[in-house]
Amino acid sequence: MSTILSISDLRKSYAGGFEALKGVNLEIEEGEILALLGPNGAGKTTLISTICGITTATSGSVTVGGHCIETEYRAARAMIGLVPQEINLEPFETVLNTVRFSRGLFGKPKNEALIEDILKKLSLWDKRSSQIKELSGGMKRRVLIAKALSHEPRVLFLDEPTAGVDVELRKDMWEVVRELRESGVTIILTTHYIEEAEAMADRVGVIAGGEILLVEEKSDLMARMGKKELQVMLTEPISTVPAALAEHDLRLGADGQSLVYTYDVTAERTGITALLNDVAAAGLVLSDVATRQSSLEDIFVDLVSGEDA
Amino acid sequence: MNWTAVASIYKFEMARFFRTLAQSFLSPVLSTSLYFVVFGAAIGSRIDHVEGVSYGAFIVPGLIMLSVITQGISNASFGIYFPKFIGTVYELLSAPVNFLEIVLGYVGAAATKALFIGVVILATAHLFVDITILHPLAMVLFLVLTCVSFSLLGFIIGIWAKNFEQLQLVPLLIITPLIFLGGSFYSISMLPPVWQTITLFNPVVYLISGFRWAFFGVSDVPVGFSLLAIALFTGLCLAVIGWIFRTGWRLRS
């Protein structure tokens, strides 16, 4: 896989001195779904707006498919589809004309068959002659997606696509996003629903205070979440893990007074009984035992609160 | 040039016009008829002729200018302000288009609408008075240039405006008085000498004078001055728009 979007040291400060982006670096692989998680005001929308050309960066560079978004903005922007967070649509125009307009605006020749296909996939075909103002909120959001897809983007930004959307529609949208990804479109979605990131993303990025705090494969994160840690506190510090305990793959705590054992909660046998027997047999005296499980939520909260401090 | 984008913006804007075609068509017909009833029949019967032209015919170029200028401004200012207001401007800013293409689309559509209304007024006026156009090419040139230049001004107002009040402010407080005091309904030779001089600072005087010359061969100021004035005005609007595009003023944060 190759990098389709490359962001390096991107900064954005506003006139009042507020730094919305503090040197963001991010590489996005072609064909992946990256979920950007972050609290309100983290800089998610600013990041997207800057890449798409709605806001101008203070410094730093962004390339899309190798095209710089400033010097080669035509080539770069032609590759990008944007579904904004707010439902911004011309209320008096019909669905079909609004979507046709988007395609034309991006310089693409007429292709009615493609637009029909997009509208059908998004269950909008029956509403094609309706004025936008007659549609429900969920339908309007689909129109935004249809507009973004109308010019066949290689990279699609979905800014909080399911904010304020009911559960049923949210599931439908996830389905649409998965199908898009199968067709080879790279997708970057922002959300504050961790569940959404878990359901869809290949990689998860956490952004807070204008900085990317973490970008990791979702499977790695999930593995961390599925694992639990058992901490065995010792009365006397030790310098190395005794050889007799090697098979348990233990980690020695920083103070030398605890042993950390990672196990899979879902496994049939966790190996705790054997471990505790072996610890005792090795002549170590226990002072306390504790377990902890980290979730994506925990990781997220830790990262974000650490950033605020 | 992304001509497909220009055509798309143009068509999208024209669709707004066609949605309200009856209104777009009826209102100039009605207002022109009213002007003729009031100025032509009631007042005009006492004025008789101005510079050898019947008063009813004399006011036709001014009436057309009045509508074309106000329509050009309001169409173009609304055209670009509305996407800002409802938020759809995001799409324009993120599309692979440059500002020239955006202006061509929006101003082109606004000028077309203004031109359409100008033609409708001319046709309506024809029902009330006999009009012969001495210099048809010059008439078309003045008409088109006026439509385009005031649509450019409207575009600037639309970008500048932060709310609907501001959108109305410039047309209401500056443009309408300038048009009414610019000799739409009278020849400036009818004014006291002091006002004749003051009036020459009103740019609209030059437009109406030139436009009237194209119709009847009579003018308040030499026609060359009129052409120069409209060329300068168009150039000024283009320069301001060029600056807006370079800086992203009121468009990009």
Interface residues (C-beta under 8 A of the other chain):
Chain A: Y14 C52 G53 I54 T55 T56 Y73 R74 A75 A76 R77 A78 I80 L82 P84 E86 N88 L89 E90 P91 F92 E93 N97 R100 F101 S102 R103 G104 L105 F106 G107 K108 P109 K147
Chain B: N2 T4 A5 A7 S8 I9 K11 F12 A15 R16 R19 F82 P83 I86 G87 T88 Y90 E91 L92 L93 S94 A95 P96 V97 G248 R252 S253
